[in-house]
Amino acid sequence: MTSPSISALLSIPEKSAPAVSTDGSLIAFLSNETGIAQIWLMPAENGRPTGPARQVTDLDERVVSMAFSPKGRDLLFVTDCGMDERFRLFLLKNAEGEPIALTHAPGRVHAWGCWSPDGASIAYGCNGRNAAKMDIHVMDIATGKSRIVMENHGYAEPVAFSPDGKRLLVNDSRRSMSDQDLVWVDLATLAVTPALPHAGRARYLSVKFLDDDAQRTVILTDQDNDFLRPCIADFKTAALSPVFAPDGVDVDIAALSSDKTTLACTVNHEGIDRIELITLADGSIRHFGAPGTGQIGGLKFTEGDTALLFSLAGPAFPSDNWRLALESGQFTRLAEPDSATGDYDFTEPVVERLASFDGLSVPYFRYTPNQAPPAGGWPVLFMVHGGPENQWKAQFRADLQYYLKQGIMVIAPNVRGSTGYGRRYHQMDDREKRMDSVRDLLALRDAIAARPDVDASRIGVMGQSYGGFMVLAAMTEAPQAWRCGIDFYGISNFTTLMMTTGPWRMQLRAAEYGDPVEDAALLADISPMTRIERINAPLLLVHANCDPRVPIEQSEQVYSVLKGHDRPVEYLRIDHEGHGFSRTANRIQVFSAVSAFLQKHLIT
C-alpha cells in the first residue's frame, strides 16, 4: 500500500456541529471542504435529510459556531479574523442570502450566548466597555439595538433566557472556568440574584428548563461531586438531584428531548465517548454506544425526538455527521464520506496507564505503527495536549497518522491537570504543583523508553499551547532525555504571558497559573525561559502572529535566546492565524515542516 503524503491526509475534509432548524426543513453543519470551515445546508423533512448539501457561506475567515433561531429558519453564526478570537456575530435571514453583521466592533470579543424563546432577541457577552471584562448584552434583532443588562467584573456568558423571556441565566466565571456561579438577571429591573447557591467549586456546562416558570432544570455540573453529571436542579430550593451518575467518569454532553421526558448523554470513558439515553420519569437507561471509537460532539434530538444527530471523529476516521434512530438503534451517516479514508489503513490506539513518580496512575494513548518494529526499536514521539483544562481523546489527527506511517510510535498522555478524570485529578497541577505534571511526563518517558520495542535514544516531544509549555519544561528539566522537541505556540514565560495575553483572559489564567503580582516568584520559577539555555536538542518553534491566548512573543523569546547560545533551533511563523491553524493550506505548510524536522532529527 502506498503511503499517502502529509498534504493528502491534511486535505481530507471534516464535518461537524450539525444543527436542525426549528421547522425541521434544514440541517446545517460546518465543513472545511473548501479549505476553511464554512456553513453547509441539507434539505430535510422533520429533521431527516432529503437531499445533498450545499455551501451557503463563502467567507475569507472561518465560521466558529452557529445556532438556528427557535422561530423560523434564521441562522446566527460566529466568526473572527485570523483566529484572533475577537468574535463577531452575523445573521443569515432564512438561512440564505448575504450575512448581516449584528455586531460592529471587530476589535472586541462578542461571545455567543443564546436566543430568546420568541426569536426576537439574542444575548451575548462583550468586552466593549472594558477589554478585561465581559458584560452581558441583550440585542433586539429587528432594530439591532443592544443594551448591557449586567456589568461584570471578569468573564461571564449568558446561558439561557427563561421560558417567558423575562429573565436571563448567566454563568459567571469571574474566579475561574472551573469555579463558576449561576445567576439570574431580571431584564426589567436588571437585578442580579444567585440562581443556585453552593459551597465549593462547580462547573455548569448546560441548562435545560423542565417547566415554564424556570424553577426546575436539567444541569450538567460537577457541583458537590468529583465528576460532571446531569442533575435536576430546583432553583426555588437550591436542591440538586443527580439524574445519571456513572461511576468515575464525566458526562460531557446532555441533550433534552423536546417533550422534556428523555435525556441523551455522552459518557467519556478514558477519552472515548458513548451515547446513553435516560428516561427522566424512572431513571431507566438505554445504552447505544457509538458507531466507532471516537469523540462525539453536537448531540441533539431531531425527527420528533425519534432520532439523535451528532458528529463523531475517531483516530481512524475524520469528523463526520451521524444519525441515530432510537427505536432501532441504527447509526447512519448523514451523507456518504467524501474520501475513502479506509484505504489509508489508519491506526487505532490503545489506552494504557503507568504509575508516575508518586504512584499516581496516569493514562495515555499508545499508537503503534502497523508494521514490525525495526531492529533497534521504534522512535517515539510524545504528543502533549493543550489546556491544561483539556484531555487527549480518541480524536482524528491526520498528522499523527502520517507519523505512524513514517515508522514513529506516538504516545499521547493525559498527565495530572487533564480533564475527564474528575476534579481532584484536574486540580493536581494548580499553581505551586505545576511542575508535577512535567514529572508525570518524564516518568512516562522513562517507562516507554524501557519497552523492548522502543529505541530509547530516539524519543521526541511535541505539544501545543500548554502542551508547548510541557515541551519546553521537559527539555529544560531533563535535557538529555529528548532527541528533539516541537513547540506549537507554547508558554515559555508566565510572567510576560500575563502581560500580553488577551485582557479578557488574564483573570482566568491567573486562577490557573498564579497572580502576576502576588505569585510573581512562582510564575518566574515555573517559566522555562528562566533556564532555557539548558535545551541542547534540536527544537522547532511554530507560532502564528494573531494568537490572542499565547502571543507570539512567547516563541520569539525562546528563539532569540537559543539562537544566541548557538543551539539548533528553527522557527516557523505563520501569518493571519491565531491559537491554531484554521486554513488547510497553512496546516499543510506547518505539518510538512514538522514531518521534515522529524525525518531529520528523530527518524534518521
C-alpha positions as CSV (number, residue, x, y, z in Angstrom):
1,M,0.0,0.0,0.0
2,T,1.4,3.4,-1.0
3,S,1.8,5.7,1.9
4,P,-0.2,8.9,1.4
5,S,1.5,12.3,1.6
6,I,1.1,14.6,4.5
7,S,-0.7,17.0,2.1
8,A,-3.2,14.3,1.1
9,L,-4.0,13.4,4.7
10,L,-4.4,17.0,5.8
11,S,-6.7,17.7,2.8
12,I,-9.3,15.2,4.0
13,P,-12.5,17.2,4.7
14,E,-14.1,17.2,8.1
15,K,-17.7,17.9,9.0
16,S,-19.1,18.8,12.4
17,A,-21.6,20.8,14.5
18,P,-24.9,19.6,13.0
19,A,-27.9,21.7,13.8
20,V,-31.6,21.5,12.8
21,S,-33.9,24.3,12.0
22,T,-37.0,24.6,14.3
23,D,-39.3,23.6,11.4
24,G,-37.2,20.6,10.6
25,S,-36.7,21.6,7.0
26,L,-32.9,22.3,7.2
27,I,-29.8,20.7,8.6
28,A,-26.8,22.9,8.9
29,F,-23.2,21.8,9.6
30,L,-19.7,23.1,9.3
31,S,-17.3,21.7,6.7
32,N,-13.7,22.6,5.8
33,E,-14.0,21.1,2.3
34,T,-13.1,24.4,0.7
35,G,-10.0,24.9,2.9
36,I,-11.6,26.7,5.9
37,A,-14.7,25.9,7.9
38,Q,-17.9,27.2,6.3
39,I,-21.7,26.6,6.7
40,W,-23.3,24.0,4.6
41,L,-27.1,23.2,4.4
42,M,-29.0,20.0,3.6
43,P,-32.8,20.0,2.9
44,A,-34.7,17.9,5.4
45,E,-38.2,16.8,6.3
46,N,-38.9,16.7,10.1
47,G,-35.2,16.9,10.7
48,R,-34.3,14.0,8.4
49,P,-32.1,14.7,5.4
50,T,-33.8,14.5,2.0
51,G,-31.1,15.8,-0.4
52,P,-27.4,16.7,-1.0
53,A,-25.7,19.5,0.9
54,R,-24.8,22.9,-0.5
55,Q,-22.4,25.6,0.8
56,V,-24.1,28.8,1.9
57,T,-21.2,30.9,3.3
58,D,-18.0,31.7,1.4
59,L,-16.0,33.8,3.8
60,D,-12.3,34.6,3.9
61,E,-12.5,33.6,7.6
62,R,-13.6,30.5,9.5
63,V,-17.1,30.0,10.9
64,V,-16.7,29.1,14.5
65,S,-20.2,28.1,15.5
66,M,-23.9,28.7,14.6
67,A,-27.4,28.5,16.1
68,F,-30.8,28.4,14.5
69,S,-33.5,30.8,15.8
70,P,-36.2,29.0,17.9
71,K,-38.7,30.6,15.5
72,G,-38.3,30.2,11.7
73,R,-35.0,29.5,9.9
74,D,-32.9,32.5,10.8
75,L,-29.3,31.2,11.4
76,L,-26.9,33.1,13.6
77,F,-23.2,32.4,13.2
78,V,-19.9,33.4,14.8
79,T,-16.6,34.3,13.0
80,D,-13.4,36.1,13.7
81,C,-10.4,37.5,11.8
82,G,-7.2,35.3,11.5
83,M,-8.3,33.2,14.5
84,D,-7.9,36.3,16.7
85,E,-10.9,35.3,18.8
86,R,-12.4,38.8,18.6
87,F,-15.6,37.0,17.8
88,R,-18.3,38.8,15.7
89,L,-22.0,37.8,15.3
90,F,-23.7,37.6,11.9
91,L,-27.2,36.6,10.8
92,L,-28.4,34.6,7.7
93,K,-32.1,35.5,7.3
94,N,-34.0,32.4,6.5
95,A,-30.6,30.7,6.3
96,E,-29.8,32.3,2.9
97,G,-28.5,35.4,1.2
98,E,-25.8,37.7,2.3
99,P,-24.7,37.6,6.0
100,I,-25.9,40.6,8.1
101,A,-23.5,41.9,10.7
102,L,-25.1,42.1,14.1
103,T,-22.0,43.4,15.9
104,H,-19.7,46.2,14.6
105,A,-16.7,46.3,16.8
106,P,-14.1,43.9,15.2
107,G,-11.5,44.6,17.9
108,R,-13.7,43.4,20.7
109,V,-15.0,39.9,21.8
110,H,-18.6,39.0,21.2
111,A,-19.1,35.7,23.0
112,W,-22.2,34.0,21.7
113,G,-24.8,33.1,24.3
114,C,-28.4,32.2,23.3
115,W,-31.6,33.1,21.5
116,S,-34.7,34.3,23.4
117,P,-37.7,31.9,23.2
118,D,-39.6,34.1,20.8
119,G,-36.6,34.5,18.5
120,A,-36.8,38.3,18.8
121,S,-33.6,38.8,20.9
122,I,-30.2,37.4,21.5
123,A,-27.9,37.5,24.5
124,Y,-24.1,37.6,24.3
125,G,-21.0,38.6,26.3
126,C,-18.9,41.6,25.1
127,N,-15.9,43.4,26.4
128,G,-16.7,46.7,24.7
129,R,-16.8,48.7,27.9
130,N,-13.6,47.3,29.3
131,A,-11.3,45.0,27.4
132,A,-10.8,42.8,30.5
133,K,-14.5,42.5,31.5
134,M,-17.2,40.6,29.7
135,D,-20.5,42.4,30.2
136,I,-23.8,40.7,29.3
137,H,-25.7,42.3,26.4
138,V,-29.2,41.7,25.0
139,M,-29.9,42.7,21.4
140,D,-33.2,43.2,19.7
141,I,-32.8,41.5,16.3
142,A,-35.3,43.7,14.4
143,T,-33.6,47.0,15.4
144,G,-30.1,45.9,16.0
145,K,-30.1,47.8,19.3
146,S,-28.3,46.3,22.3
147,R,-28.1,47.1,25.9
148,I,-25.9,46.0,28.8
149,V,-28.0,44.0,31.3
150,M,-25.2,43.0,33.6
151,E,-21.9,44.8,34.1
152,N,-19.4,42.2,35.0
153,H,-16.0,42.1,36.8
154,G,-14.5,39.3,34.8
155,Y,-15.6,36.6,32.4
156,A,-19.2,35.6,32.0
157,E,-21.5,34.1,29.4
158,P,-25.3,34.0,29.0
159,V,-26.7,30.5,29.2
160,A,-30.5,30.8,28.6
161,F,-33.5,33.0,28.7
162,S,-36.2,31.9,31.0
163,P,-39.2,30.4,29.0
164,D,-41.2,33.6,29.4
165,G,-38.2,35.7,28.2
166,K,-38.3,38.0,31.3
167,R,-35.0,36.7,32.9
168,L,-31.6,35.7,31.7
169,L,-29.5,33.0,33.3
170,V,-25.8,33.8,33.3
171,N,-22.7,31.7,34.0
172,D,-20.4,33.9,36.0
173,S,-16.8,32.7,35.7
174,R,-15.0,35.7,37.2
175,R,-13.0,33.4,39.5
176,S,-12.2,30.6,37.1
177,M,-13.8,28.5,34.4
178,S,-13.8,25.7,36.9
179,D,-15.2,27.8,39.8
180,Q,-18.5,29.3,38.4
181,D,-21.8,30.7,39.7
182,L,-25.2,30.7,38.0
183,V,-27.0,34.0,38.4
184,W,-30.4,35.4,37.3
185,V,-30.7,38.8,35.6
186,D,-34.1,40.4,35.7
187,L,-34.4,42.0,32.3
188,A,-36.8,44.7,33.5
189,T,-35.1,45.8,36.7
190,L,-31.5,44.4,35.9
191,A,-31.4,43.0,39.4
192,V,-28.9,40.1,39.7
193,T,-29.6,37.3,42.1
194,P,-28.0,33.9,42.7
195,A,-29.7,31.1,40.9
196,L,-28.1,28.1,42.6
197,P,-26.2,29.0,45.8
198,H,-23.5,26.4,46.5
199,A,-20.3,25.8,48.6
200,G,-17.1,24.9,46.9
201,R,-16.1,24.9,43.2
202,A,-18.5,24.0,40.5
203,R,-18.8,24.0,36.7
204,Y,-22.0,24.4,34.7
205,L,-21.9,23.3,31.1
206,S,-25.6,23.4,30.1
207,V,-29.0,24.2,31.4
208,K,-32.3,22.8,30.0
209,F,-35.6,24.0,31.5
210,L,-38.2,21.4,32.5
211,D,-41.1,23.8,33.2
212,D,-42.4,27.2,32.0
213,D,-41.7,29.0,35.3
214,A,-37.9,28.1,35.0
215,Q,-37.9,26.5,38.5
216,R,-36.8,23.0,37.6
217,T,-33.9,22.4,35.1
218,V,-31.5,19.8,34.0
219,I,-28.0,21.0,34.6
220,L,-24.7,19.3,33.6
221,T,-22.4,20.1,36.6
222,D,-19.8,18.8,39.0
223,Q,-21.3,20.7,41.9
224,D,-20.9,18.6,45.1
225,N,-19.2,15.9,43.1
226,D,-15.8,15.0,41.6
227,F,-17.3,14.3,38.1
228,L,-19.6,16.0,35.7
229,R,-23.1,14.5,35.7
230,P,-26.6,15.7,34.7
231,C,-28.8,16.8,37.7
232,I,-32.3,18.1,38.1
233,A,-31.9,21.5,39.9
234,D,-34.7,23.2,41.8
235,F,-33.9,26.9,41.7
236,K,-36.6,27.6,44.3
237,T,-35.0,25.3,47.0
238,A,-31.4,25.1,45.5
239,A,-31.8,21.3,45.7
240,L,-29.7,19.3,43.2
241,S,-30.6,15.7,42.4
242,P,-28.4,13.5,40.0
243,V,-30.2,12.1,37.1
244,F,-27.4,9.9,35.8
245,A,-24.1,9.4,37.6
246,P,-21.9,6.8,36.1
247,D,-19.1,5.8,38.4
248,G,-15.7,7.5,37.9
249,V,-16.4,9.2,34.5
250,D,-17.6,12.5,33.2
251,V,-20.8,13.1,31.2
252,D,-19.6,15.6,28.6
253,I,-22.9,16.4,26.8
254,A,-26.5,16.4,27.9
255,A,-29.4,17.0,25.4
256,L,-33.1,17.2,26.4
257,S,-35.9,15.9,24.2
258,S,-38.5,18.5,23.1
259,D,-41.2,16.8,25.2
260,K,-38.8,17.0,28.2
261,T,-39.1,13.4,29.1
262,T,-35.7,12.0,27.9
263,L,-32.1,12.9,28.3
264,A,-29.4,11.9,25.8
265,C,-25.8,12.0,27.2
266,T,-22.3,11.2,26.1
267,V,-20.2,9.4,28.6
268,N,-16.5,10.0,28.5
269,H,-14.6,6.8,29.4
270,E,-10.8,7.2,29.2
271,G,-11.3,9.7,26.3
272,I,-13.7,7.5,24.3
273,D,-17.4,8.6,24.1
274,R,-20.5,6.6,24.1
275,I,-24.2,7.6,24.0
276,E,-26.7,6.8,26.8
277,L,-30.4,7.6,26.9
278,I,-32.1,8.2,30.2
279,T,-35.9,8.3,30.9
280,L,-36.4,11.1,33.5
281,A,-39.5,9.6,35.0
282,D,-37.9,6.4,36.2
283,G,-34.2,6.8,35.6
284,S,-34.1,3.8,33.2
285,I,-31.1,3.8,30.8
286,R,-30.6,2.6,27.3
287,H,-27.0,2.0,26.1
288,F,-26.3,2.9,22.5
289,G,-22.5,3.2,22.4
290,A,-21.3,4.8,19.2
291,P,-20.7,3.8,15.5
292,G,-17.0,3.9,16.1
293,T,-14.3,4.6,18.7
294,G,-14.1,8.3,19.0
295,Q,-15.2,11.7,20.2
296,I,-18.8,12.8,19.9
297,G,-20.0,16.4,19.5
298,G,-23.2,18.4,19.0
299,L,-25.6,15.8,20.3
300,K,-29.3,16.8,19.8
301,F,-32.7,15.3,19.4
302,T,-34.5,15.5,16.0
303,E,-37.3,14.0,14.0
304,G,-39.9,14.4,16.8
305,D,-37.5,13.0,19.4
306,T,-37.2,9.7,17.5
307,A,-33.6,10.3,16.5
308,L,-30.3,11.9,17.6
309,L,-28.0,14.0,15.5
310,F,-24.3,14.3,16.3
311,S,-20.8,14.5,14.9
312,L,-18.2,11.8,15.5
313,A,-14.4,11.8,14.9
314,G,-12.1,8.9,15.7
315,P,-8.4,8.1,15.4
316,A,-9.1,6.1,12.3
317,F,-11.7,8.4,10.6
318,P,-12.2,12.2,10.2
319,S,-15.1,14.0,11.8
320,D,-18.5,13.4,10.1
321,N,-22.2,13.9,11.0
322,W,-24.3,10.9,12.1
323,R,-27.9,10.0,12.9
324,L,-29.0,7.5,15.5
325,A,-32.5,6.1,15.1
326,L,-33.6,5.5,18.7
327,E,-36.2,2.7,18.0
328,S,-33.8,0.5,16.0
329,G,-30.5,1.7,17.4
330,Q,-29.1,2.0,13.9
331,F,-26.3,4.5,13.2
332,T,-26.1,6.1,9.7
333,R,-24.0,8.9,8.2
334,L,-26.0,11.9,7.0
335,A,-24.1,11.7,3.7
336,E,-21.6,9.4,2.1
337,P,-18.0,10.2,3.2
338,D,-16.0,12.4,0.8
339,S,-12.9,10.3,0.9
340,A,-12.2,6.6,1.0
341,T,-10.3,7.1,4.3
342,G,-10.4,3.3,4.9
343,D,-7.9,2.9,2.1
344,Y,-5.3,4.6,4.2
345,D,-5.4,1.9,6.9
346,F,-5.4,4.3,9.8
347,T,-4.2,3.1,13.2
348,E,-6.3,2.8,16.3
349,P,-4.6,3.5,19.7
350,V,-4.8,1.5,22.9
351,V,-5.4,3.2,26.3
352,E,-2.9,2.3,29.0
353,R,-1.8,3.5,32.4
354,L,1.5,3.9,34.2
355,A,2.4,4.8,37.7
356,S,4.0,8.2,37.9
357,F,6.8,9.4,40.2
358,D,4.4,9.5,43.3
359,G,2.4,6.4,42.3
360,L,-0.4,8.3,40.6
361,S,-2.0,6.3,37.8
362,V,-1.6,8.3,34.6
363,P,-3.5,7.3,31.5
364,Y,-2.1,7.6,28.0
365,F,-2.9,6.6,24.4
366,R,-0.3,4.5,22.7
367,Y,-0.3,4.4,18.8
368,T,2.0,1.8,17.3
369,P,2.8,1.6,13.6
370,N,1.1,-1.2,11.6
371,Q,4.3,-2.9,10.8
372,A,7.1,-4.8,12.5
373,P,9.4,-2.7,14.6
374,P,12.9,-2.0,13.3
375,A,15.8,-4.0,14.8
376,G,16.7,-1.1,17.2
377,G,13.1,-0.4,18.2
378,W,10.7,2.3,17.3
379,P,11.5,6.0,17.6
380,V,8.9,7.6,19.8
381,L,7.1,11.0,19.7
382,F,5.2,12.2,22.8
383,M,2.3,14.4,21.8
384,V,1.0,16.5,24.8
385,H,-2.4,18.2,24.7
386,G,-3.0,21.9,25.5
387,G,-5.2,23.4,28.1
388,P,-4.2,22.3,30.7
389,E,-8.0,22.2,31.1
390,N,-8.3,19.6,28.4
391,Q,-8.0,16.0,27.6
392,W,-6.4,13.9,24.8
393,K,-9.4,11.9,23.5
394,A,-9.9,9.4,20.7
395,Q,-9.7,12.1,18.1
396,F,-8.7,12.4,14.4
397,R,-5.2,13.7,13.8
398,A,-4.1,13.5,10.2
399,D,-0.6,14.4,11.1
400,L,-0.4,11.7,13.8
401,Q,-1.4,9.1,11.3
402,Y,1.3,10.3,8.9
403,Y,4.0,10.0,11.7
404,L,2.8,6.4,12.3
405,K,3.2,5.6,8.6
406,Q,6.8,7.0,8.8
407,G,7.5,4.4,11.5
408,I,7.1,6.5,14.7
409,M,5.3,5.3,17.8
410,V,3.2,8.0,19.3
411,I,2.4,8.4,23.0
412,A,-0.4,10.9,23.9
413,P,-0.5,11.3,27.7
414,N,-3.2,12.8,30.0
415,V,-1.0,13.9,32.8
416,R,-2.4,15.3,36.0
417,G,-4.3,18.5,35.4
418,S,-6.2,17.0,32.5
419,T,-9.9,17.0,32.5
420,G,-12.1,13.9,32.1
421,Y,-10.8,12.2,35.2
422,G,-12.6,14.2,37.9
423,R,-12.0,17.5,39.7
424,R,-9.3,16.1,42.0
425,Y,-7.2,14.9,39.1
426,H,-7.8,18.2,37.3
427,Q,-6.6,20.3,40.2
428,M,-3.4,18.3,40.9
429,D,-1.2,20.7,38.9
430,D,-2.6,24.0,40.1
431,R,-0.2,26.8,40.9
432,E,2.7,25.5,43.1
433,K,2.0,22.0,41.9
434,R,2.6,23.0,38.2
435,M,5.8,21.0,37.8
436,D,4.2,17.8,39.0
437,S,2.6,17.4,35.6
438,V,6.1,17.7,34.0
439,R,7.3,15.0,36.3
440,D,4.4,12.8,35.1
441,L,5.7,13.3,31.5
442,L,9.2,12.5,32.4
443,A,8.1,9.4,34.3
444,L,6.1,8.2,31.3
445,R,9.1,8.9,29.0
446,D,11.3,6.7,31.1
447,A,8.8,3.9,31.2
448,I,8.2,4.0,27.5
449,A,12.0,4.1,26.9
450,A,12.3,0.8,28.8
451,R,10.0,-1.0,26.4
452,P,11.8,-3.7,24.3
453,D,10.3,-2.4,21.1
454,V,11.4,1.2,21.6
455,D,14.7,2.9,20.7
456,A,15.4,4.9,24.0
457,S,17.9,7.1,22.1
458,R,15.2,8.4,19.7
459,I,12.4,10.0,21.8
460,G,11.0,13.3,20.9
461,V,8.3,15.5,22.4
462,M,5.7,17.7,20.8
463,G,2.9,19.9,22.2
464,Q,0.7,22.9,21.5
465,S,-0.3,25.8,23.8
466,Y,0.0,24.5,27.3
467,G,1.4,21.3,25.7
468,G,4.1,23.6,24.2
469,F,5.0,24.7,27.8
470,M,5.3,21.0,28.7
471,V,7.7,20.5,25.8
472,L,9.9,23.4,26.9
473,A,9.7,22.4,30.6
474,A,10.5,18.8,29.9
475,M,13.5,19.8,27.7
476,T,14.8,22.1,30.4
477,E,14.3,19.8,33.3
478,A,15.7,16.7,31.5
479,P,17.8,17.9,28.6
480,Q,19.4,14.6,27.8
481,A,16.1,12.7,27.7
482,W,15.0,14.1,24.4
483,R,16.3,13.6,20.8
484,C,14.3,16.7,19.7
485,G,11.3,18.9,20.5
486,I,8.4,20.7,18.7
487,D,6.7,23.6,20.4
488,F,3.5,24.9,18.9
489,Y,2.6,28.3,20.3
490,G,3.6,27.2,23.8
491,I,4.0,29.2,27.0
492,S,7.7,29.9,27.8
493,N,7.4,32.8,30.2
494,F,4.4,33.0,32.5
495,T,5.4,36.5,33.7
496,T,5.2,38.1,30.2
497,L,2.2,35.8,29.3
498,M,0.1,37.5,32.0
499,M,1.1,40.9,30.5
500,T,0.3,40.1,26.8
501,T,-2.5,37.5,26.7
502,G,-5.9,38.8,25.7
503,P,-7.1,41.1,28.6
504,W,-10.4,39.2,28.9
505,R,-8.4,36.0,29.6
506,M,-5.9,37.4,32.2
507,Q,-8.1,36.7,35.3
508,L,-8.8,33.2,34.1
509,R,-5.2,32.4,33.6
510,A,-4.3,33.9,37.0
511,A,-6.7,31.4,38.6
512,E,-4.9,28.6,36.9
513,Y,-1.2,29.7,37.0
514,G,-0.9,32.3,39.7
515,D,-1.5,36.0,40.3
516,P,1.1,38.1,38.4
517,V,1.8,40.3,41.5
518,E,1.2,38.0,44.5
519,D,2.7,34.9,42.8
520,A,5.4,36.7,40.8
521,A,8.1,34.4,42.2
522,L,6.2,31.3,41.4
523,L,5.5,32.4,37.8
524,A,9.2,33.1,37.3
525,D,10.2,29.7,38.8
526,I,7.9,27.6,36.6
527,S,8.8,29.5,33.4
528,P,11.1,27.5,31.1
529,M,12.6,30.8,30.0
530,T,14.5,31.0,33.3
531,R,16.6,28.0,32.3
532,I,16.0,27.8,28.5
533,E,19.7,27.7,27.8
534,R,19.7,24.1,29.1
535,I,18.0,22.9,25.9
536,N,20.6,21.4,23.6
537,A,18.5,19.1,21.4
538,P,17.0,20.4,18.1
539,L,13.9,22.4,18.7
540,L,11.2,23.5,16.2
541,L,9.0,26.5,17.2
542,V,5.8,27.2,15.3
543,H,3.6,30.3,16.1
544,A,1.0,32.5,14.4
545,N,1.1,36.3,14.6
546,C,-2.6,36.7,15.6
547,D,-2.6,34.4,18.6
548,P,-4.7,36.0,21.4
549,R,-4.0,33.4,24.0
550,V,-0.3,32.8,23.9
551,P,1.1,35.8,22.0
552,I,3.9,35.2,19.6
553,E,6.5,36.9,21.9
554,Q,6.5,33.6,23.8
555,S,8.2,31.7,21.0
556,E,10.3,34.7,19.9
557,Q,11.9,34.8,23.4
558,V,12.9,31.2,23.1
559,Y,14.2,31.6,19.6
560,S,16.3,34.6,20.4
561,V,17.9,33.1,23.5
562,L,18.6,29.7,21.9
563,K,20.0,31.3,18.8
564,G,22.2,33.4,20.9
565,H,23.5,30.3,22.6
566,D,24.1,28.7,19.2
567,R,21.6,25.9,19.9
568,P,19.9,24.0,17.0
569,V,16.6,25.9,16.8
570,E,14.2,26.5,13.9
571,Y,11.3,29.0,13.9
572,L,8.2,28.9,11.6
573,R,6.0,32.0,11.8
574,I,2.5,31.8,10.2
575,D,0.6,35.0,9.3
576,H,-3.1,35.6,9.8
577,E,-3.7,32.6,12.1
578,G,-4.2,32.5,15.8
579,H,-4.2,29.8,18.5
580,G,-4.0,27.1,15.9
581,F,-4.3,26.9,12.2
582,S,-7.7,27.1,10.6
583,R,-6.7,27.0,6.9
584,T,-5.9,23.8,5.2
585,A,-3.1,25.5,3.2
586,N,-1.4,26.7,6.4
587,R,-1.9,23.3,8.1
588,I,-0.1,21.7,5.1
589,Q,2.8,24.2,5.4
590,V,3.1,23.7,9.2
591,F,2.9,19.9,9.3
592,S,5.1,19.5,6.2
593,A,7.8,21.4,8.2
594,V,7.1,19.2,11.2
595,S,7.5,16.0,9.2
596,A,10.7,17.2,7.6
597,F,12.0,18.1,11.1
598,L,11.1,14.6,12.4
599,Q,12.7,12.9,9.4
600,K,15.9,14.7,10.0
601,H,16.1,14.6,13.8
602,L,14.0,11.6,15.0
603,I,13.7,9.0,12.3
604,T,17.2,9.1,10.9
